[in-house]
Amino acid sequence: MSQYFEAGGQTVWNPSNGASRLFLRQLRSFEEELGVPSGIGPMEADECEITPAVLEEFVAALLTWRAGTDHAVVQVLSDGFIATVTVIAERAGIDVAWRLLARDSGVRECAHRLDRHMAR
């Protein structure tokens, strides 16, 4: 089984149930950490609606937050999530503000590699 992340009627990601569950749990943690809504709604009947304008603000806040930490463990714990959410954002038509990452963290490269493995 799989679940569908939709933006404007288009499927931007179609992960397995397990990957979707893990992602959504991480998403809620980052929403709480940042104090910013993600624009990714709840999963209902295996579908989740994305509000691109809200997601764009969340991604900008997330990249700004990531650029502001030098804590190695926090970086490693967050980079995979950031790569995943930026792939979703780009597929939803969002121009990800990569410039907010003050220095090259490898997250952008990771996102581009990950894009090939995230089913639509």
Backbone as ProteinMPNN parsed JSONL, in Angstrom:
{"seq_chain_A": "MSQYFEAGGQTVWNPSNGASRLFLRQLRSFEEELGVPSGIGPMEADECEITPAVLEEFVAALLTWRAGTDHAVVQVLSDGFIATVTVIAERAGIDVAWRLLARDSGVRECAHRLDRHMAR", "coords_chain_A": {"N_chain_A": [[0.83, -1.173, 0.0], [0.285, 2.326, -0.424], [0.675, 5.895, -0.012], [-0.58, 9.174, -0.843], [0.751, 12.285, -1.585], [-0.462, 15.32, -2.376], [-0.563, 18.173, -4.501], [-2.334, 20.769, -5.69], [-3.928, 18.988, -7.179], [-2.103, 17.289, -8.303], [0.023, 14.502, -7.932], [2.744, 14.594, -5.87], [4.346, 13.035, -4.393], [4.503, 9.58, -3.7], [4.792, 7.642, -1.413], [5.598, 4.577, 0.41], [3.49, 3.24, 3.02], [4.875, 3.084, 5.461], [7.147, 4.778, 5.102], [5.805, 7.151, 4.685], [4.449, 7.514, 7.138], [6.633, 7.812, 8.934], [7.84, 10.136, 7.838], [5.74, 12.026, 8.19], [5.565, 12.095, 10.985], [8.071, 13.168, 11.621], [7.765, 15.599, 10.324], [5.748, 16.872, 11.858], [7.171, 17.204, 14.22], [9.158, 19.02, 13.401], [7.537, 21.181, 12.686], [6.631, 21.902, 15.215], [9.085, 22.504, 16.477], [9.985, 24.708, 14.955], [7.82, 26.379, 15.14], [6.113, 26.942, 13.081], [3.623, 26.387, 10.649], [3.472, 23.666, 8.282], [2.029, 23.405, 5.938], [1.431, 21.003, 4.913], [-1.072, 18.862, 4.999], [-3.168, 16.688, 7.105], [-3.014, 13.079, 6.824], [-5.492, 11.521, 5.175], [-7.603, 8.953, 4.337], [-5.543, 7.813, 2.841], [-4.533, 9.997, 1.462], [-3.046, 13.23, 1.208], [-3.176, 16.663, 1.394], [-1.356, 19.378, 0.08], [-0.555, 22.718, 0.761], [0.886, 24.899, -1.198], [1.852, 27.644, -0.832], [2.045, 27.935, 1.938], [3.764, 25.849, 2.539], [6.053, 26.785, 1.264], [6.835, 28.924, 2.93], [7.365, 27.46, 5.256], [9.53, 25.847, 4.417], [11.445, 27.828, 3.91], [11.787, 28.82, 6.527], [12.773, 26.499, 7.703], [15.21, 26.072, 6.303], [16.579, 28.387, 7.055], [16.742, 27.976, 9.812], [18.327, 25.641, 9.783], [20.701, 26.641, 8.709], [21.56, 28.114, 10.818], [22.574, 26.446, 12.759], [25.332, 24.832, 14.258], [25.622, 22.454, 15.379], [26.644, 19.231, 15.285], [25.214, 16.786, 15.621], [22.526, 17.603, 15.483], [22.514, 18.584, 12.882], [22.956, 16.214, 11.357], [20.713, 14.71, 12.131], [18.679, 16.247, 11.038], [19.17, 16.727, 8.291], [18.411, 14.713, 6.367], [15.619, 14.778, 6.535], [15.196, 17.435, 5.72], [16.129, 17.311, 3.082], [14.202, 15.598, 1.986], [11.764, 17.052, 2.334], [12.306, 19.289, 0.782], [12.442, 18.234, -1.788], [9.764, 17.513, -2.133], [8.671, 20.079, -1.996], [9.806, 21.352, -4.284], [8.673, 19.769, -6.286], [6.083, 20.536, -5.949], [6.046, 22.911, -7.166], [7.427, 24.974, -5.986], [9.913, 27.402, -5.665], [12.662, 26.671, -4.207], [14.414, 28.31, -1.686], [17.4, 28.067, -1.698], [19.582, 29.659, -1.173], [19.393, 30.475, 1.42], [20.75, 28.712, 2.98], [23.613, 29.292, 4.378], [26.161, 28.235, 4.008], [27.578, 25.547, 2.104], [26.037, 22.661, 2.836], [25.636, 20.193, 1.88], [23.057, 19.35, 1.727], [21.44, 20.16, -0.412], [22.524, 18.761, -2.596], [22.023, 16.175, -1.669], [19.218, 16.22, -1.725], [18.741, 16.371, -4.484], [19.762, 13.914, -5.321], [18.053, 12.225, -3.906], [15.597, 12.769, -5.067], [15.381, 11.147, -7.311], [14.638, 8.756, -6.213], [12.236, 8.981, -4.999], [9.087, 8.025, -5.369], [6.433, 8.946, -7.593]], "CA_chain_A": [[0.0, 0.0, 0.0], [1.025, 3.58, -0.457], [-0.09, 7.092, 0.282], [-0.404, 10.192, -1.865], [0.914, 13.685, -1.214], [-1.007, 16.022, -3.531], [-0.524, 19.641, -4.559], [-3.068, 21.234, -6.863], [-4.416, 17.865, -7.962], [-0.976, 16.524, -8.844], [0.755, 13.722, -6.94], [4.147, 14.99, -5.82], [5.077, 11.923, -3.768], [3.677, 8.405, -3.46], [5.638, 6.726, -0.64], [4.987, 3.466, 1.143], [2.845, 3.668, 4.267], [5.888, 3.248, 6.507], [7.923, 5.991, 4.836], [4.896, 8.277, 4.887], [4.246, 7.663, 8.588], [7.858, 8.358, 9.51], [7.97, 11.506, 7.367], [4.737, 12.877, 8.831], [5.95, 12.28, 12.395], [9.175, 14.122, 11.624], [7.203, 16.878, 9.916], [5.07, 17.479, 13.005], [8.225, 17.61, 15.153], [9.781, 20.246, 12.889], [6.556, 22.261, 12.82], [6.673, 22.32, 16.618], [10.396, 23.1, 16.739], [10.065, 26.0, 14.285], [6.645, 27.194, 15.427], [5.6, 27.339, 11.773], [2.911, 25.284, 9.983], [4.156, 23.199, 7.075], [1.195, 23.407, 4.742], [1.159, 19.609, 4.551], [-2.212, 18.5, 5.835], [-3.203, 15.338, 7.661], [-3.24, 11.972, 5.897], [-6.864, 11.034, 5.3], [-7.926, 8.014, 3.251], [-4.298, 7.65, 2.077], [-4.21, 11.195, 0.697], [-2.647, 14.385, 1.996], [-3.153, 17.852, 0.535], [-0.296, 20.346, 0.357], [-0.803, 24.116, 0.405], [2.229, 25.343, -1.579], [2.296, 28.927, -0.268], [2.408, 27.697, 3.343], [4.96, 25.003, 2.503], [7.186, 27.635, 0.893], [7.259, 29.629, 4.151], [7.938, 26.456, 6.155], [10.847, 25.469, 3.893], [12.346, 28.965, 4.161], [12.092, 28.811, 7.964], [13.583, 25.31, 7.958], [16.568, 26.307, 5.798], [17.179, 29.413, 7.91], [17.052, 27.286, 11.068], [19.448, 24.725, 9.531], [21.898, 27.457, 8.508], [21.945, 28.702, 12.089], [23.09, 25.483, 13.738], [26.628, 24.191, 14.027], [25.607, 21.234, 16.187], [26.807, 18.116, 14.353], [24.139, 15.801, 15.754], [21.313, 18.236, 14.959], [22.659, 18.623, 11.427], [22.758, 14.868, 10.812], [19.327, 14.318, 12.362], [17.746, 17.05, 10.25], [19.474, 16.859, 6.866], [17.599, 13.807, 5.554], [14.276, 15.332, 6.497], [15.223, 18.65, 4.902], [16.236, 16.882, 1.686], [12.902, 15.05, 1.584], [10.742, 18.098, 2.236], [12.616, 20.195, -0.332], [12.019, 17.549, -3.016], [8.308, 17.688, -2.193], [8.416, 21.491, -2.298], [10.13, 21.617, -5.688], [7.661, 19.099, -7.107], [4.843, 21.301, -5.797], [6.211, 24.158, -7.909], [8.051, 25.988, -5.136], [11.312, 27.728, -5.929], [13.304, 26.553, -2.9], [15.389, 29.38, -1.432], [18.639, 27.42, -1.257], [20.535, 30.693, -0.74], [19.271, 30.636, 2.87], [21.814, 27.912, 3.589], [24.776, 30.175, 4.256], [27.312, 27.48, 3.5], [27.176, 24.285, 1.495], [25.923, 21.601, 3.833], [25.407, 18.932, 1.186], [21.621, 19.054, 1.735], [20.889, 20.336, -1.763], [22.969, 17.611, -3.385], [21.27, 15.032, -1.157], [17.846, 16.347, -2.232], [18.73, 16.044, -5.908], [19.929, 12.456, -5.416], [16.854, 11.625, -3.347], [14.496, 12.979, -6.011], [15.295, 9.982, -8.216], [14.146, 7.59, -5.477], [10.922, 9.279, -4.411], [8.059, 7.706, -6.362], [5.311, 9.889, -7.786]], "C_chain_A": [[0.881, 1.245, 0.0], [0.074, 4.732, -0.169], [0.292, 8.177, -0.711], [-0.318, 11.584, -1.252], [0.569, 14.481, -2.465], [-0.86, 17.531, -3.392], [-1.226, 20.059, -5.836], [-3.537, 20.114, -7.762], [-3.338, 16.992, -8.568], [-0.286, 15.773, -7.712], [2.223, 14.121, -6.998], [5.013, 13.927, -5.142], [4.094, 10.827, -3.451], [4.501, 7.363, -2.706], [4.858, 5.539, -0.09], [4.364, 4.014, 2.425], [3.872, 3.941, 5.361], [6.708, 4.518, 6.323], [7.069, 7.229, 5.081], [4.677, 8.552, 6.371], [5.45, 8.313, 9.25], [8.041, 9.821, 9.116], [6.994, 12.429, 8.097], [5.034, 13.098, 10.311], [7.098, 13.276, 12.511], [8.67, 15.519, 11.277], [6.554, 17.586, 11.095], [6.091, 17.941, 14.052], [8.886, 18.909, 14.706], [8.818, 21.423, 12.919], [6.581, 22.81, 14.248], [7.979, 23.037, 16.949], [10.487, 24.518, 16.173], [8.926, 26.946, 14.656], [5.983, 27.718, 14.165], [4.835, 26.158, 11.174], [3.592, 24.928, 8.669], [3.331, 23.338, 5.806], [0.93, 22.013, 4.211], [0.106, 19.111, 5.53], [-2.137, 17.083, 6.363], [-3.437, 14.291, 6.565], [-4.633, 11.436, 6.173], [-7.182, 10.179, 4.083], [-6.747, 7.901, 2.274], [-3.962, 8.828, 1.166], [-3.951, 12.364, 1.636], [-2.531, 15.568, 1.052], [-2.083, 18.828, 1.024], [-0.759, 21.728, -0.093], [0.553, 24.737, 0.092], [2.702, 26.642, -0.939], [2.742, 28.766, 1.183], [3.67, 26.849, 3.405], [6.194, 25.827, 2.16], [7.723, 28.391, 2.109], [7.917, 28.669, 5.139], [9.353, 26.086, 5.709], [11.853, 26.598, 4.121], [12.746, 29.017, 5.631], [13.007, 27.65, 8.315], [15.026, 25.514, 7.5], [17.296, 27.366, 6.625], [17.604, 28.805, 9.239], [18.285, 26.399, 10.897], [20.754, 25.501, 9.376], [22.418, 28.014, 9.824], [22.478, 27.726, 13.12], [24.436, 24.915, 13.305], [26.725, 22.873, 14.79], [25.591, 20.018, 15.262], [25.666, 17.107, 14.43], [22.83, 16.355, 15.191], [21.367, 18.272, 13.435], [22.356, 17.256, 10.816], [21.308, 14.428, 10.976], [18.353, 15.055, 11.439], [17.978, 17.002, 8.745], [18.651, 15.936, 5.964], [16.168, 14.288, 5.43], [14.219, 16.55, 5.583], [15.31, 18.286, 3.422], [14.886, 16.385, 1.178], [11.87, 16.148, 1.377], [11.045, 19.074, 1.099], [12.291, 19.546, -1.677], [10.515, 17.722, -3.202], [7.974, 19.128, -2.597], [8.682, 21.795, -3.769], [9.105, 20.977, -6.617], [6.31, 19.813, -7.036], [4.947, 22.672, -6.462], [6.848, 25.282, -7.123], [9.513, 26.162, -5.546], [12.016, 27.761, -4.566], [14.42, 27.583, -2.774], [16.683, 28.802, -0.863], [19.66, 28.428, -0.735], [20.482, 30.901, 0.777], [20.254, 29.753, 3.635], [23.116, 28.667, 3.355], [25.998, 29.469, 3.675], [26.808, 26.146, 2.956], [27.198, 23.182, 2.538], [25.784, 20.228, 3.187], [23.933, 18.564, 1.1], [21.043, 19.148, 0.331], [21.269, 19.163, -2.651], [22.214, 16.349, -2.968], [19.84, 15.048, -1.695], [17.777, 15.947, -3.703], [18.929, 14.549, -6.134], [18.649, 11.743, -4.975], [15.677, 11.711, -4.308], [14.308, 11.784, -6.937], [14.659, 8.779, -7.539], [12.771, 7.798, -4.843], [9.847, 9.111, -5.473], [6.985, 8.782, -6.427], [4.033, 9.128, -7.963]], "O_chain_A": [[2.053, 1.207, 0.374], [-1.144, 4.568, -0.093], [1.347, 8.116, -1.341], [-1.197, 12.005, -0.501], [1.227, 14.34, -3.496], [-1.013, 18.089, -2.305], [-0.771, 19.743, -6.935], [-3.547, 20.266, -8.983], [-3.648, 16.04, -9.284], [-0.037, 16.343, -6.65], [2.868, 14.002, -8.04], [6.235, 13.912, -5.288], [2.984, 11.09, -2.991], [4.87, 6.331, -3.268], [3.627, 5.508, -0.123], [4.681, 5.123, 2.855], [3.751, 4.917, 6.102], [6.938, 5.253, 7.283], [7.547, 8.23, 5.615], [4.718, 9.704, 6.803], [5.307, 9.251, 10.034], [8.361, 10.656, 9.962], [7.384, 13.497, 8.568], [4.779, 14.183, 10.834], [7.097, 14.129, 13.398], [9.102, 16.507, 11.872], [6.786, 18.776, 11.307], [5.887, 18.967, 14.699], [9.146, 19.793, 15.522], [9.241, 22.555, 13.155], [6.556, 24.022, 14.462], [7.971, 24.065, 17.626], [11.003, 25.422, 16.83], [9.046, 28.162, 14.508], [5.374, 28.787, 14.163], [5.341, 25.035, 11.186], [4.21, 25.776, 8.026], [3.888, 23.384, 4.709], [0.28, 21.85, 3.178], [0.361, 18.961, 6.724], [-1.172, 16.362, 6.108], [-3.994, 14.597, 5.51], [-4.92, 10.957, 7.269], [-7.047, 10.625, 2.943], [-6.926, 7.893, 1.056], [-3.199, 8.681, 0.211], [-4.551, 12.475, 2.705], [-1.861, 15.482, 0.023], [-1.934, 19.064, 2.223], [-1.29, 21.887, -1.193], [1.3, 25.072, 1.011], [3.862, 26.729, -0.537], [3.713, 29.393, 1.607], [4.549, 27.1, 4.23], [7.268, 25.59, 2.711], [8.937, 28.484, 2.294], [8.907, 29.016, 5.783], [10.267, 26.02, 6.53], [12.999, 26.337, 4.49], [13.915, 29.234, 5.948], [13.915, 27.798, 9.132], [15.961, 25.17, 8.223], [18.497, 27.248, 6.866], [18.696, 29.083, 9.735], [19.178, 26.396, 11.744], [21.798, 25.064, 9.862], [23.598, 28.35, 9.931], [22.803, 28.125, 14.238], [24.641, 24.567, 12.142], [27.788, 22.254, 14.839], [24.62, 19.806, 14.535], [25.202, 16.624, 13.398], [22.107, 15.643, 14.495], [20.361, 18.015, 12.774], [21.583, 17.157, 9.863], [20.733, 13.838, 10.062], [17.301, 14.513, 11.102], [17.034, 17.223, 7.986], [18.234, 16.36, 4.886], [15.57, 14.218, 4.356], [13.304, 16.683, 4.77], [14.63, 18.895, 2.596], [14.478, 16.716, 0.064], [11.179, 16.171, 0.359], [10.118, 19.632, 0.511], [11.903, 20.243, -2.615], [10.05, 18.038, -4.297], [7.105, 19.362, -3.437], [7.859, 22.431, -4.427], [8.714, 21.574, -7.62], [5.495, 19.707, -7.953], [4.042, 23.497, -6.337], [6.813, 26.435, -7.555], [10.242, 25.19, -5.744], [11.965, 28.769, -3.861], [15.267, 27.705, -3.659], [17.017, 29.021, 0.302], [20.519, 28.069, 0.07], [21.421, 31.445, 1.358], [20.556, 30.015, 4.799], [23.65, 28.668, 2.246], [26.772, 30.07, 2.93], [25.727, 25.686, 3.322], [28.255, 22.82, 3.056], [25.812, 19.21, 3.879], [23.586, 17.568, 0.466], [20.242, 18.303, -0.069], [20.429, 18.632, -3.377], [21.814, 15.551, -3.816], [19.31, 14.005, -2.079], [16.845, 15.256, -4.115], [18.327, 13.976, -7.043], [18.221, 10.775, -5.603], [14.846, 10.805, -4.349], [13.18, 11.454, -7.302], [14.185, 7.87, -8.221], [12.218, 6.887, -4.227], [9.708, 9.946, -6.368], [6.677, 9.437, -5.431], [2.975, 9.731, -8.139]]}, "name": "protein", "num_of_chains": 1, "seq": "MSQYFEAGGQTVWNPSNGASRLFLRQLRSFEEELGVPSGIGPMEADECEITPAVLEEFVAALLTWRAGTDHAVVQVLSDGFIATVTVIAERAGIDVAWRLLARDSGVRECAHRLDRHMAR"}
